[in-house]
Amino acid sequence: MQRRFRRTERRIIVSNDFPVSISPEAIAQIKRLLERKGAPGSFLRIGVKGGGCSGLEYLFMIDSTPKEIDLVWEEDGIPLVCDSKSAKFLRGSTLVYTGNLMGGGFAFENPNAERSCGCGTSFTPKSRNAS
């Protein structure tokens, strides 16, 4: 996977690594989503927020407003953004996409998750003392 970084206005960018790898199937689906639903200048925001049945809920949305704490990565012309706080919980993860009729869609394969809920939309992070 080729990773390319660029400096843009009002964005803080980590120049050598983005916390999440994106599978080719997920990149193709993200392209379709942005073409269909994204406005000019929009990007995919990934992250985590408090909530869900396991403590932290995965965040996945089309956005157009960058924040100063954002990490930016562009692959195959697709801009991806993750805030630096979420990056701590997602580092080493892979965003995958399956077109399965049952249980298909986007999912995170997250090595930082101690456990996940049954539907895979939230997780409990591993204890920092355990690593």
QUIVENSUL-V811248 format. One record per backbone hydrogen bond with DSSP energy under -0.5 kcal/mol. CO is the residue of the C=O (numbers start at 1). NH is the residue of the N-H. E is the energy in kcal/mol with one decimal. If there is no record, write none. Layout:
# QUIVENSUL-V811248
((CO | NH | E) (CO | NH | E))
This chain:
# QUIVENSUL-V811248
((4 | 74 | -1.7) (6 | 8 | -0.5) (8 | 11 | -1.5) (11 | 13 | -0.6) (13 | 15 | -0.6) (19 | 92 | -1.7) (19 | 93 | -0.8) (21 | 95 | -3.0) (23 | 27 | -2.4) (24 | 28 | -2.2) (25 | 29 | -1.9) (26 | 30 | -2.8) (27 | 31 | -2.4) (28 | 32 | -1.7) (29 | 33 | -2.5) (30 | 34 | -2.9) (31 | 35 | -2.3) (32 | 36 | -2.1) (33 | 37 | -3.4) (33 | 38 | -0.6) (34 | 38 | -1.3) (39 | 42 | -2.1) (43 | 45 | -0.6) (43 | 63 | -2.8) (44 | 46 | -0.5) (44 | 81 | -2.6) (45 | 61 | -2.5) (46 | 83 | -0.6) (47 | 59 | -3.6) (49 | 57 | -3.6) (55 | 51 | -2.3) (56 | 123 | -2.7) (57 | 49 | -2.1) (59 | 47 | -2.0) (61 | 45 | -3.5) (63 | 43 | -2.8) (64 | 66 | -0.6) (67 | 70 | -1.6) (69 | 84 | -2.1) (71 | 82 | -2.1) (73 | 80 | -3.4) (74 | 4 | -1.0) (75 | 78 | -2.3) (77 | 79 | -0.6) (78 | 75 | -2.0) (79 | 44 | -2.1) (80 | 73 | -2.6) (81 | 46 | -2.9) (82 | 71 | -2.8) (83 | 87 | -1.9) (84 | 88 | -0.7) (85 | 88 | -0.7) (85 | 89 | -0.5) (86 | 89 | -1.3) (86 | 90 | -1.4) (87 | 91 | -1.6) (90 | 93 | -2.7) (93 | 21 | -2.7) (94 | 96 | -0.6) (94 | 109 | -2.8) (95 | 23 | -2.6) (96 | 107 | -2.1) (98 | 105 | -2.9) (100 | 104 | -0.7) (101 | 103 | -0.6) (105 | 98 | -1.9) (107 | 96 | -3.0) (108 | 110 | -0.8) (109 | 94 | -1.6) (109 | 111 | -0.6) (110 | 113 | -1.4) (112 | 114 | -0.6) (112 | 126 | -2.8) (115 | 124 | -2.9) (117 | 120 | -0.9) (121 | 58 | -2.5) (122 | 117 | -2.0) (123 | 56 | -2.1) (123 | 125 | -0.5) (124 | 114 | -3.4) (124 | 115 | -1.2) (127 | 130 | -0.8) (127 | 131 | -0.6))
